[in-house]
């Protein structure tokens, strides 16, 4: 009976991780179908098909892969910390590269179509998210993966790094929802397309899955337990010294 509570927490944790992966993959697939089938496919020629790369890359990079990078510390909590750090940094690097491709695609499309840049709230939130994401990755690289700072400084910065990572995930999801809403409104105004149209259904479903997948990513801490995404479901926290000494 004493082990029943930890076992139940582990089972719940596994279910939450599985749900986050299913919802995240579904959001990426729906975005790909929306852009690939209903918006004409993908290309790199300055046309609207190049713009279609933007939503797919941003959802894949800043939402799905960034969420997975956060999860690795929980999923692989019993593995060597150095290996987990490497995996965390590599997934974030992939997310960064894919997101940069998405940003370049939309700016290239705007330039070819003579559309002004940075004209909406989505645009500004997106560029702020990208800049902060780059800073977060560089800081994590220099503090933890190839540490150039002292153990005391790394231990002091760790809570800030954790908070900023979660805040960036929330900001990325919010920016994606703004972009989906903006594209939906543009489609309605330009073509009179109704929400019940299959493409509209895909947009709404993608937005819902983006939100729900992000909500499932950081599991909620139990009452009385410090807020740290590196804590396992059994409630055993990992100290800062253990994290920064490997």
Buried (B, 14 or more C-beta within 10 A) or exposed (E): EEEEEBEEBBEEBEEBBEBBBBBBBBBBEBBBBBBBEBBEEBBEEBBBBBBBBBBBBBBBBBBBBBBBBBBBBBBBBEEEBEEBBEBBBEBBBBBBEBBBBBBBBBBBBBEBEEEEEEEEEBBEBBBEBBEBBEEBBEBBBEBBBEBEBEEEEBBBBBEEBBEBBBEBBBBBBBBBBBBBBBBBEEBBEEEEBEEEBEBBEBBBBBBBBBBBBBBBBBBEBEEEEEEBBBBBBEEEEBEBEEBBEE
